[in-house]
């Protein structure tokens, strides 16, 4: 295993680019000062000069609450010559992206940002890897792809496959413990995140519950996760964006239903799920996926560990990515 990547090293390897959330487009550098309400978002692109625009990319979408930094250990296992191009995306509110005051966070705006970054990068084809709440983002992106296919509209960027880890796939299967996501979206959440921004001790207690009891979360590793989350007053996001479960249940249960999308798109999109044996946040999702799609051939794999599988099992997770990720050149 390579030495642990620090948050500073991780974010220094990417850049902050400008996004217009109204137009849902990235902004050219020369026009940055001309766009009211423009927001800076962080991205990290890994691509060598020998790779061409026709090659299929791998897109990594961030988890909650550690954002793109949660992929740092996995990335160490996937780096090297001959690897397909990769893009790591950071949503507004996380990591080194802006945290605008009063911003309306939600799955739809995250999906808009992903599409804008794909377009700006000229990505024609991609395999998408998600952790935690980004499952909802890729399910929305797949819903948009389904609509465009049905309407005969240009896809822009074609999703070739998805690998979702410890996410939410069915509105009726969410099971976050009361003192986690549900509490964060309540009035208590503002108090918890206020102290979290100012007290690493309190944050460690909250984050520790996301790992298995067997995992040794060292002070050094915790400090880097804390750095990633707290950047630019980032703990405010942890409370402000904690409504994704309620959003799924109340508004988009059918649209973001994995069974519906799998049956509609399985001929053109490969679907893969990774679950943690000791996950306390979304264990029912894998159970429901097996019940509803097990006989339909859905690829479901389990790894030992707690919810933070990207930190606990980066080698095994990377091997799964390498096994299922297609190598497809766009026609």
KOLKOLNU-479235 format. One record per residue (C-alpha): residue in three letters; x, y, z. Coordinates in steps of 0.05 Angstrom, whole numbers, padded with zeros to 5 digits, always signed. Each point is the difference from the previous one (the first is absolute). Layout:
BEGIN
ALAXYZ ...
//
This chain:
BEGIN
UNK+00000+00000+00000 UNK+00027+00069-00017 UNK+00008+00054+00052 UNK-00064+00035+00019 UNK-00018+00058-00045 UNK-00013+00064+00038 UNK-00060+00044-00014 UNK+00047+00055-00022 UNK+00034-00046-00050 UNK-00067-00025-00026 UNK-00029+00069-00013 UNK+00065+00029-00026 UNK-00003-00053-00056 UNK-00065+00030-00026 UNK-00025+00069-00020 UNK-00057+00046+00016 UNK-00042+00018-00060 UNK-00059+00047-00009 UNK-00072-00024-00005 UNK-00064+00039-00015 UNK-00056-00036+00038 UNK-00054+00039-00036 UNK+00024-00017-00071 UNK+00024-00068+00025 UNK+00065+00010-00038 UNK+00073+00007+00015 UNK+00026+00070-00012 UNK+00060+00017-00043 UNK+00057+00029+00039 UNK-00001+00066-00038 UNK-00073+00010+00019 UNK+00006-00017+00074 UNK-00010+00071+00023 UNK-00061+00011-00045 UNK-00045-00053+00030 UNK-00042+00019+00060 UNK-00008-00055+00050 UNK+00056-00042-00029 UNK+00027-00054+00046 UNK+00069-00032+00003 UNK+00000-00076+00001 UNK+00058-00048+00007 UNK+00017-00056-00049 UNK+00059-00047-00009 UNK+00015-00028-00069 UNK+00050-00056-00011 UNK+00015-00010-00073 UNK+00065-00011-00040 UNK+00017+00030-00067 UNK-00008-00066-00036 UNK-00074-00005+00016 UNK-00050+00027-00050 UNK-00070+00029+00004 UNK-00031-00065-00023 UNK+00023-00040+00061 UNK-00050-00015+00055 UNK+00013+00037+00065 UNK-00013-00020+00072 UNK-00038+00051+00041 UNK+00004-00002+00075 UNK-00056+00035+00038 UNK+00011+00020+00073 UNK-00030-00029+00063 UNK-00031+00033+00061 UNK+00031+00031+00040 UNK+00074-00010-00021 UNK-00011+00019-00073 UNK+00051-00017-00054 UNK+00055-00011+00051 UNK-00034-00065+00017 UNK+00029-00027-00066 UNK+00072+00016+00018 UNK+00019-00070+00021 UNK-00037-00032-00058 UNK+00035+00047-00049 UNK+00068-00023+00026 UNK-00019-00070-00023 UNK-00024+00024-00069 UNK+00056+00048-00019 UNK+00054-00017-00051 UNK+00014-00003-00074 UNK-00052-00031-00044 UNK-00059+00018+00045 UNK-00062+00029-00034 UNK-00011+00075+00012 UNK-00033+00017+00066 UNK-00038+00060+00027 UNK-00014+00011+00074 UNK-00057+00049+00012 UNK-00013+00041+00062 UNK-00071+00027+00010 UNK-00015+00071+00022 UNK+00007+00000+00075 UNK+00053-00053+00006 UNK+00076-00002+00002 UNK+00033+00057-00037 UNK-00064+00022-00035 UNK-00036+00063+00022 UNK-00052-00001+00056 UNK-00046+00057-00021 UNK-00045+00028+00054 UNK-00073-00019-00008 UNK+00014-00047-00058 UNK-00055-00051-00014 UNK+00033-00068+00002 UNK-00032-00060-00033 UNK+00010-00059-00045 UNK-00024+00036-00062 UNK+00050+00056+00006 UNK+00055-00051+00011 UNK-00020-00037-00063 UNK+00000+00066-00038 UNK+00071+00014+00023 UNK+00024-00069-00022 UNK-00029+00008-00069 UNK+00032+00069-00006 UNK+00068-00027+00018 UNK-00007-00058-00048 UNK-00018+00048-00056 UNK+00057+00048+00015 UNK+00050-00058+00002 UNK-00026-00028-00066 UNK-00017-00067+00032 UNK-00040-00042-00049 UNK-00003-00065+00039 UNK+00010-00017+00073 UNK-00005-00053+00054 UNK-00026+00031+00065 UNK+00023-00021+00069 UNK-00039+00026+00060 UNK+00003-00004+00075 UNK-00057+00014+00049 UNK-00049+00055-00021 UNK+00029+00007-00070 UNK-00040-00062-00018 UNK-00060+00047-00004 UNK+00038+00046-00047 UNK+00018-00056-00048 UNK-00071-00027+00002 UNK-00024+00069-00021 UNK+00052+00002-00055 UNK-00023-00068-00024 UNK-00072+00025+00001 UNK+00021+00057-00045 UNK+00036-00048-00046 UNK-00062-00044-00004 UNK-00042+00061-00019 UNK+00048+00022-00054 UNK+00004-00070-00029 UNK-00076-00004-00003 UNK-00005+00069-00032 UNK+00057-00012-00049 UNK+00040+00058+00030 UNK+00076+00002-00001 UNK+00025-00029+00066 UNK+00058+00048+00006 UNK+00039-00046+00046 UNK-00020-00073-00002 UNK+00002-00039+00065 UNK+00027-00068-00017 UNK-00005-00029+00069 UNK-00007+00016+00074 UNK+00032-00028+00063 UNK-00037+00023+00063 UNK+00026-00012+00070 UNK-00041+00006+00064 UNK-00052+00044-00032 UNK-00075+00008-00001 UNK-00036-00036-00056 UNK-00072-00005+00024 UNK-00039+00054+00037 UNK-00031-00051+00047 UNK+00066-00030+00022 UNK+00037+00058+00033 UNK+00019-00015+00071 UNK+00048+00053+00025 UNK+00006-00002+00076 UNK-00039+00056+00035 UNK+00060+00036+00027 UNK+00034+00004-00068 UNK-00031+00029-00064 UNK-00070+00010+00030 UNK+00029+00040+00058 UNK+00045+00041-00046 UNK-00059+00026-00040 UNK-00037+00020+00064 UNK+00014+00063+00042 UNK+00050-00042+00038 UNK+00041-00005-00064 UNK+00019+00073-00001 UNK+00026-00005+00071 UNK+00038-00065-00014 UNK+00034+00028-00062 UNK+00016+00067+00034 UNK+00038-00038+00053 UNK+00028-00048-00052 UNK+00032+00057-00038 UNK+00033+00023+00064 UNK+00013-00065+00037 UNK+00037-00058-00033 UNK-00016-00041+00063 UNK-00075+00003-00012 UNK+00010-00015-00074 UNK+00041-00061+00014 UNK-00056-00030+00042 UNK-00050+00011-00058 UNK+00047-00027-00053 UNK+00022-00060+00041 UNK-00070-00030-00005 UNK+00008-00004-00075 UNK+00057-00050+00005 UNK-00002-00072+00024 UNK+00020-00014+00072 UNK+00059-00040-00026 UNK+00029+00057-00041 UNK+00056+00039+00033 UNK-00016+00073-00016 UNK+00066+00033+00017 UNK+00006+00072+00022 UNK+00040+00015-00064 UNK-00055-00028-00045 UNK-00055+00035+00038 UNK+00037+00067-00004 UNK+00003-00005-00076 UNK-00074-00018-00005 UNK-00016+00058+00047 UNK+00042+00047-00044 UNK-00038-00022-00062 UNK-00069+00010+00032 UNK+00014+00065+00037 UNK+00032+00038-00058 UNK-00033+00067-00015 UNK-00048-00009+00059 UNK-00020-00067-00029 UNK-00036-00027+00061 UNK-00059+00045-00015 UNK-00012-00043-00061 UNK-00007-00063+00043 UNK-00064+00028+00029 UNK-00025+00041-00059 UNK+00005-00059-00049 UNK-00026-00055+00046 UNK-00069-00002-00032 UNK+00016-00049-00056 UNK-00036-00059+00032 UNK-00064+00041+00011 UNK+00006+00027-00071 UNK+00003-00071-00027 UNK-00060-00023+00040 UNK-00044+00061-00011 UNK+00012+00018-00073 UNK+00041-00049-00041 UNK-00014-00070+00025 UNK-00022-00026-00067 UNK+00048+00041-00043 UNK+00061-00022+00040 UNK-00023-00072+00009 UNK+00057-00048-00017 UNK-00046-00056-00023 UNK-00036+00045-00050 UNK+00065+00027-00029 UNK+00035-00068-00001 UNK-00056-00033-00039 UNK-00004+00059-00048 UNK+00075+00008-00013 UNK+00035-00065+00014 UNK+00011-00014-00074 UNK+00042+00063-00008 UNK+00026+00014+00070 UNK+00036-00048+00047 UNK-00022+00003+00073 UNK+00042-00020+00060 UNK-00011+00008+00075 UNK+00050-00006+00057 UNK-00025-00005+00072 UNK+00035-00003+00067 UNK-00013-00058+00046 UNK+00001+00047+00061 UNK-00035+00061-00030 UNK-00048+00031+00050 UNK-00025+00054-00046 UNK-00029-00035-00061 UNK+00000-00075+00013 UNK-00072-00009-00023 UNK+00016+00026-00069 UNK+00042-00060-00019 UNK-00053-00047+00029 UNK-00054+00032-00043 UNK+00045-00001-00061 UNK+00009-00074+00008 UNK-00075-00011+00010 UNK-00021+00043-00058 UNK+00056-00011-00051 UNK+00039-00061+00022 UNK-00037-00044-00050 UNK+00010+00052-00054 UNK+00076-00007+00001 UNK+00020+00063+00038 UNK+00073-00004+00021 UNK+00002+00008+00077 UNK+00064-00008+00040 UNK+00014+00005+00074 UNK+00065+00022+00034 UNK+00018-00004+00074 UNK-00001+00064+00040 UNK-00044+00059+00019 UNK-00033+00054-00041 UNK+00066+00034-00020 UNK+00020-00056-00046 UNK+00043+00044-00044 UNK+00046+00012+00060 UNK-00004-00070+00030 UNK+00007-00042-00063 UNK+00032+00043-00054 UNK+00039-00058-00032 UNK-00060-00045-00007 UNK-00044+00058-00023 UNK+00052+00019-00053 UNK+00003-00072-00025 UNK-00075-00001-00010 UNK+00003+00065-00039 UNK+00055-00028-00045 UNK-00040-00063-00011 UNK-00067+00031-00018 UNK+00020+00065-00033 UNK-00008-00005-00075 UNK+00054+00023-00048 UNK-00043+00031-00054 UNK+00019+00050-00054 UNK-00057+00043-00024 UNK-00019-00011-00072 
//
